[in-house]
């Protein structure tokens, strides 16, 4: 009987595995984007220190990068909360 159950449920298990892989890939992409933003912020501070950009340019770009980083962190927190709710 268990063999028949396994055969009947295998397509669903395959779909579940695919969805988990897609979710992991999306999470990894968000993590990489967060690292890229942090690197861009470090470069921005360096440009300000060396006088390559003005204070106004720095402020505008810093705000844009920090807003994007905050959005990524909020998405991560929502996902963690959803994972905790499922358990």
C-alpha positions in Angstrom: 0.0 0.0 0.0 2.8 2.4 0.8 4.4 1.9 -2.6 1.2 3.0 -4.3 1.0 6.0 -2.0 4.6 6.9 -2.9 3.9 6.6 -6.6 0.8 8.7 -6.4 2.4 11.5 -4.3 5.7 11.6 -6.2 4.6 14.4 -8.6 3.6 16.5 -5.7 6.8 15.9 -3.9 8.7 16.9 -7.0 6.8 20.1 -7.3 7.4 20.9 -3.6 11.1 20.3 -4.2 11.1 22.7 -7.2 9.3 25.4 -5.2 11.8 25.1 -2.4 14.7 25.4 -4.8 13.2 28.5 -6.4 12.6 30.0 -3.0 16.2 29.3 -2.0 17.6 30.8 -5.2 15.5 34.0 -4.7 16.7 34.3 -1.1 20.3 33.9 -2.2 19.8 36.6 -4.9 18.4 39.0 -2.2 21.4 38.3 0.0 23.8 39.0 -2.9 21.9 42.3 -3.6 22.3 43.3 0.1 26.0 42.7 -0.1 26.3 44.7 -3.3 24.4 47.6 -1.6 26.8 47.5 1.4 29.7 47.6 -1.0 28.2 50.5 -2.9 27.7 52.4 0.4 31.4 51.8 1.3 32.5 53.2 -2.1 30.1 56.1 -1.6 31.7 57.0 1.7 35.1 56.8 0.1 34.1 59.1 -2.7 32.8 61.6 -0.2 36.0 61.4 1.8 38.2 62.0 -1.3 36.0 64.8 -2.5 34.8 63.1 -5.7 31.2 63.8 -4.9 29.5 66.7 -3.1 27.6 66.4 0.2 24.3 66.7 -1.6 25.1 64.0 -4.1 26.3 61.8 -1.2 23.1 62.4 0.8 20.8 61.6 -2.1 22.6 58.4 -3.1 23.0 57.2 0.5 19.2 57.6 1.1 18.5 55.6 -2.1 20.8 52.8 -1.1 19.7 52.7 2.5 16.0 52.6 1.5 16.7 49.7 -0.8 18.7 47.9 1.9 15.8 48.5 4.4 13.3 47.0 1.9 15.4 43.9 1.6 15.8 43.5 5.3 12.0 43.9 5.8 11.4 41.2 3.2 13.8 38.9 5.0 12.1 39.6 8.4 8.6 38.9 6.8 9.9 35.6 5.4 11.4 34.6 8.8 8.0 35.4 10.5 6.2 33.3 7.8 8.6 30.4 8.4 8.0 30.6 12.1 4.2 30.6 11.6 4.4 27.5 9.5 6.3 25.6 12.2 
